[in-house]
Structures are given as structure tokens and as C-alpha cells.
């Protein structure tokens, strides 16, 4: 496990304890997007499922949920809390499922932890049934650009298009993350949109759950809804 993924083992309990209160805005937007999808009897995969709390919600909505997460502590915690759920250890870049397995795939604050978002989206396209939905919530690249400026002292040479590890503080600075920066084109490139139709998109901010840099007002996250072609 690389250092980026390993860090999530260190604060899994803090994340879980603060999630419901601190992530209220992004979570609300995510479920608004999901509410328009009929989950009754559908197979749904959650990439980066954490301790599996959302899997319970999906089950209540009529779905048959499966979760996967790269953090051993999150996975073990999820299996302990929800022993009837299928929660696997694994990464979004290499998902251990057959093609066209799922009707719906979701992800919350997980894609941006990868250095290769296009590979995850390629895997999502492989696993989704035709006209299946992919709904994801991710950190906004503009937020990561400002974090990049804050992280590195050589501000004259800051490049939005260059992927670098940036410092990110969440939940009123209770958690310090180091994650790779990204561009919007990694999520919405021509190659990605060959496989998907973009159905909906929304960007917003969630201060103080996300650190507010220099009192600027800017998007800290976005939610997107894709449909498999």
C-alpha cells in the first residue's frame, strides 16, 4: 500500500466520528443526485465505501450493495458493524468484478485520492451495464489548486496542470490529508465521455468542513452524474 492510501488507516475513527456533522452539505447533494435513480432490486457498487455506512442507506433504498475500500481499518470496521454486507479490500484502478456487473456505481470523496482517475473511470465503464449510472462526489480541482499554492513556497512556479501532492485539512483541521492534485479534464476528458453521457453536475463549498484558504469563496467539491452509453 502506498503512503497516500496508508494514511487513511491512521484516522479512520476520526473520519467516521465527524462525517455525519461535518460532511452534511456534500452528502446532501450526493443523495439528491442519487434520489432520481430507481435502486429497487439493483446491484450497486460503492468505490471507497469507508466503513460501509452508505451501504446501509442503499439497502434501505432497495438495492443490493457491495463496497470496496483500500483502507484495511475501514474495511475491518465495516465488516464488524455490518456483518451481512459485502465489503472488500481493493482499489478503484483494479476492481475485482466481471464486466457489466452493476446497475449503479457510486463514489464519495475517493476518486481524488488516486493518481490515475482516468483508469478508475475506465474500470467504472467496464463494470456498468448499458444505461447504468455512475454518481460521484469529489474534491474540486480549484480547491486543490489553492491547496497547492498553500503547500509549496515557490508560488511563482505553481502549475495547475502539474500533478503534485498537496496538503489538505478537513473537519475543522482535525484531519490532515496529503493527496494528488487533479484537473477537471481528468474527470471529463473526451476519452471519458466516449463511454458516458453527463446527465448532471453541481459544485458547491462546505466551509468549515473544508479549510477555507485566505477567506476566499470557491468550490470545494462537485457532484457529477454519468450514464453509461
DAFENKA-V454271 format. One record per residue. N is the residue number from 1. RES is the residue in one letter. SS is DSSP state (h for helix, s for strand, l for the rest). D_LAST is the distance of its C-alpha to the last C-alpha in Angstrom with 1 decimal. Layout:
N;RES;SS;D_LAST / N;RES;SS;D_LAST
This chain:
1;X;l;33.4 / 2;X;l;33.5 / 3;X;h;35.4 / 4;X;h;32.5 / 5;X;h;31.3 / 6;X;h;34.9 / 7;X;h;35.8 / 8;X;h;33.8 / 9;X;h;36.2 / 10;X;h;39.0 / 11;X;l;38.0 / 12;X;h;35.8 / 13;X;h;38.5 / 14;X;h;38.9 / 15;X;h;35.2 / 16;X;h;35.0 / 17;X;h;38.3 / 18;X;h;37.1 / 19;X;h;33.4 / 20;X;h;33.9 / 21;X;h;36.2 / 22;X;h;35.1 / 23;X;l;31.3 / 24;X;h;31.5 / 25;X;h;29.8 / 26;X;h;26.7 / 27;X;h;26.4 / 28;X;h;26.8 / 29;X;h;24.0 / 30;X;h;21.7 / 31;X;h;22.6 / 32;X;h;22.3 / 33;X;h;18.6 / 34;X;h;18.3 / 35;X;l;20.6 / 36;X;l;18.2 / 37;X;l;16.1 / 38;X;l;17.9 / 39;X;l;18.8 / 40;X;l;21.2 / 41;X;l;21.1 / 42;X;l;17.9 / 43;X;s;17.8 / 44;X;s;17.5 / 45;X;s;18.1 / 46;X;s;20.0 / 47;X;s;20.2 / 48;X;l;23.7 / 49;X;l;24.9 / 50;X;l;28.5 / 51;X;l;31.0 / 52;X;l;28.5 / 53;X;h;29.6 / 54;X;h;26.1 / 55;X;h;25.5 / 56;X;h;28.3 / 57;X;h;26.7 / 58;X;h;23.5 / 59;X;h;25.7 / 60;X;h;27.6 / 61;X;l;24.4 / 62;X;l;24.1 / 63;X;l;21.7 / 64;X;s;22.5 / 65;X;s;22.3 / 66;X;s;22.5 / 67;X;s;23.6 / 68;X;s;24.0 / 69;X;s;26.2 / 70;X;l;28.2 / 71;X;l;31.4 / 72;X;h;33.8 / 73;X;h;35.7 / 74;X;h;32.7 / 75;X;h;31.6 / 76;X;h;35.2 / 77;X;h;35.7 / 78;X;h;32.6 / 79;X;h;33.8 / 80;X;h;37.3 / 81;X;h;36.2 / 82;X;l;33.6 / 83;X;l;34.7 / 84;X;l;32.6 / 85;X;l;29.3 / 86;X;s;27.4 / 87;X;s;27.6 / 88;X;s;27.3 / 89;X;s;28.5 / 90;X;l;25.9 / 91;X;s;23.9 / 92;X;l;20.3 / 93;X;l;20.4 / 94;X;s;21.2 / 95;X;l;20.0 / 96;X;l;21.9 / 97;X;l;19.4 / 98;X;l;17.8 / 99;X;l;14.1 / 100;X;l;12.0 / 101;X;l;15.0 / 102;X;s;13.9 / 103;X;s;12.5 / 104;X;s;13.1 / 105;X;s;14.2 / 106;X;s;16.6 / 107;X;s;19.1 / 108;X;s;22.2 / 109;X;l;24.2 / 110;X;l;23.3 / 111;X;h;20.9 / 112;X;h;23.8 / 113;X;h;26.1 / 114;X;l;24.3 / 115;X;l;25.4 / 116;X;l;22.0 / 117;X;h;19.2 / 118;X;h;16.7 / 119;X;h;17.5 / 120;X;h;16.7 / 121;X;h;13.3 / 122;X;h;12.9 / 123;X;h;14.2 / 124;X;h;12.0 / 125;X;h;8.8 / 126;X;h;11.2 / 127;X;h;12.3 / 128;X;s;9.5 / 129;X;s;8.9 / 130;X;s;5.8 / 131;X;s;5.7 / 132;X;s;8.1 / 133;X;s;9.7 / 134;X;s;11.3 / 135;X;s;14.5 / 136;X;s;17.1 / 137;X;s;20.5 / 138;X;s;22.1 / 139;X;s;25.2 / 140;X;l;25.1 / 141;X;h;25.8 / 142;X;h;28.6 / 143;X;h;30.3 / 144;X;h;30.1 / 145;X;h;31.6 / 146;X;h;34.5 / 147;X;h;34.9 / 148;X;h;35.1 / 149;X;h;37.9 / 150;X;h;39.6 / 151;X;h;39.4 / 152;X;l;40.7 / 153;X;l;44.1 / 154;X;l;43.6 / 155;X;h;41.9 / 156;X;h;42.4 / 157;X;h;40.0 / 158;X;l;37.1 / 159;X;l;33.9 / 160;X;l;30.6 / 161;X;l;28.6 / 162;X;l;30.6 / 163;X;l;29.5 / 164;X;l;32.5 / 165;X;s;33.4 / 166;X;s;34.3 / 167;X;s;36.4 / 168;X;s;34.8 / 169;X;s;36.8 / 170;X;s;35.5 / 171;X;l;37.1 / 172;X;l;40.1 / 173;X;l;40.5 / 174;X;l;41.0 / 175;X;s;38.3 / 176;X;s;38.1 / 177;X;s;34.9 / 178;X;s;34.4 / 179;X;s;30.8 / 180;X;s;29.1 / 181;X;l;28.4 / 182;X;l;25.0 / 183;X;l;23.6 / 184;X;h;20.8 / 185;X;h;19.2 / 186;X;h;18.8 / 187;X;h;16.3 / 188;X;h;14.7 / 189;X;l;15.3 / 190;X;h;13.7 / 191;X;h;12.7 / 192;X;h;11.0 / 193;X;h;9.1 / 194;X;l;8.0 / 195;X;l;5.6 / 196;X;s;5.3 / 197;X;s;6.6 / 198;X;s;10.2 / 199;X;s;11.5 / 200;X;s;15.0 / 201;X;s;17.4 / 202;X;s;21.1 / 203;X;s;23.9 / 204;X;s;27.4 / 205;X;l;30.4 / 206;X;l;32.2 / 207;X;l;35.7 / 208;X;l;37.7 / 209;X;l;35.2 / 210;X;s;34.2 / 211;X;l;37.1 / 212;X;l;37.8 / 213;X;h;39.0 / 214;X;h;41.9 / 215;X;h;41.2 / 216;X;l;38.3 / 217;X;l;35.7 / 218;X;l;32.2 / 219;X;l;28.8 / 220;X;l;28.9 / 221;X;s;25.4 / 222;X;s;22.0 / 223;X;s;19.3 / 224;X;s;15.6 / 225;X;s;12.8 / 226;X;s;9.2 / 227;X;s;6.3 / 228;X;s;3.8 / 229;X;l;0.0
